């Protein structure tokens, strides 16, 4: 019985998982989920693309690494595989929780985990009526948000199932708030209603923390987080051009992150999450901001060679050779004095503000090869593969 890697497209993360499996001596089979037709009938099931029959591959699989990037496809994939008797990492139960920011936060809040103040209004900004008439609700929704979160503090509107910073909008005036509410239309990344949060005064960085568990072992929080940093936008997402650093985590934060993982993974033998956390730094800053921006500019210049290598098409023809060049470029960036200074500022800030941490999202299928792995030293493919293997070995 083997482990199957289920994916939509073979991107760098998937190629990294394949490379890591070879290094670990783990046999992988592959399920290109996006273009398979699954059929069920009184005669059983089949799984076929136009050119290949994957039915026997799935029959011979015991555990599935679910790496479909679309949240909707990933949820369907886990459920289908589980109905076919396969173990999945992560499970469909976990995918259901992580699909929605609101569901994740409700569960964490229930168990006493600090989260940003969050408001959900289960109403769309505009109701389309018969005959083409529209009922506008944005003013009422804005009133409801302002009842809970002072506008001068900043109100962040979020797509409940969004990712990569999509449809995350900051409002600091009433006009902005109403316009942002109107922008949040029902869609695949925001199925119903509107979610708003208080703006956390996180200064210039947030953290991505990896927690995982293999069956039969204690859960682990990796001791170093990836810090996403910059002043380009109030969102520090790397897709918006911000930089990546590493930050060693105090034990108290590691323990809290493990608790988050146990809450979200409850009832599952093996799981893995990338937790996104912020610190309500406020005015508790440990360096002059003008000085910090100068160092970020220097680090940004050093990071250009990494960004250039990420786009190098060698990755399409010789992934191992491209990866070696990418790792070298990142190590050069990491060895600069600007990187070291900013890393020191972040770690000192984390220590000073650890009591002000809030967790705001849990990712069940994090991208890791280009940023998390290189910044933290953790190849997430290892706990992914060993987690799946633990479900088989047991």
Secondary structure by P-SEA (a helix, b strand, c coil): cbbbbbbccccaaaaaaaaaaaaacbbbbbbccccbbbbbcccccccccccccaaaaaaaccccccccccaaaaaaaaaaaaaabbbbcccaaaaaaaccaaaaaaaaaaacccccbbbbbccccccccccbbbbbcaaaaaaaaaaccccccbbbbbcccccccccbbbbccaaaaaaaaaaccccccccbbbbbbcccccccbbbbbbbbcccccccccccbbbbbbcccccccccccccccbbbbbcaaaaaaaaaaaaaaaccccccccbbbbbbcccccccccaaaaaaaaaaaaaaaaaaaaaaacccccccaaaaaaaaaaaaaaaaacaaaaaaaaaaaaaaaaccccbbbccccccccccccccccccccaaaaaaaaaaaaaac
